[in-house]
């Protein structure tokens, strides 16, 4: 279950060593934007060492590598892939060829290390206008791609507009990525809310992202993780309604009814699917009296 993804700079040992205690479902060990050029090698060694020694029990490990237009990304993959991270995040993914290039090199490293090809998955970071327009092609470029990830800061720079808390300037990109990901049958994750001191703002932003269809949301501050997890978890009200949907269907079948209603509303296929998704998530989280 991946609701929250927390960025941890690859050159901050005090944050990385606590990665599995910060409440996030996934931690993103960042070798790119958070690390200056003169610290790339040391950050890579630190992240590799942490992955070897820390274990990070109960948390998914994602590593954001450097862009393929740099001299660092091959070294990043050579160091990290042998440790079998759950996900690699290629930044500034703008077209299917970018993903195929990363996929091909990961395959070489996996084969060299005796790792089954396809073990390490990809979550492309889309943060350019071209990437947004090519979102579906990126999503379907490789079987490794398990989700798309929106990067709002670099995107607004590429769009030549101001990044705001309200986020109206990235509405198109948000909806485009959600549609592309869902059409490809994969998950999609929203950009971080960057005001680390605005507790009300992160809740509003997370609720809005959920309303658009995002699977979860990323964070750059540990204090935002709890809110994101709560927003992207079904409420008890949601769970109870989902149970009632399936109970109504059961009773309807027993009574031989061709159509079933609940609280005056017909239970159609979309309602059943949403109820199924709610109960599935609740089961994974072990909430609402649903056995894991």
Secondary structure, DSSP 8 states (H G I E B T S, - for coil): ---EEEEEETT-HHHHTTGGGS--SEEEEESSTTS-GGGHHHHHHHHHHHHHHS--TTSEEEEE---TTSSSHHHHHHHHGGG--SEEE-SS--SHHHHHHHHHHHHHHHHHHT--TT-SEEEEEE-SHHHHHTHHHHHTS-TTEEEEEE-HHHHHHHHT----SS-GGGHHHHHHHHHHHHHHT-EEEE-----TT-HHHHHHHHHHHHHHT-SEEEESSGGGHHHHHHHTS--HHHHHHHHHHHHHHHHHHHTT-SS-EETTEE--HHHHHHHHHHHHHHHHHT-TT---
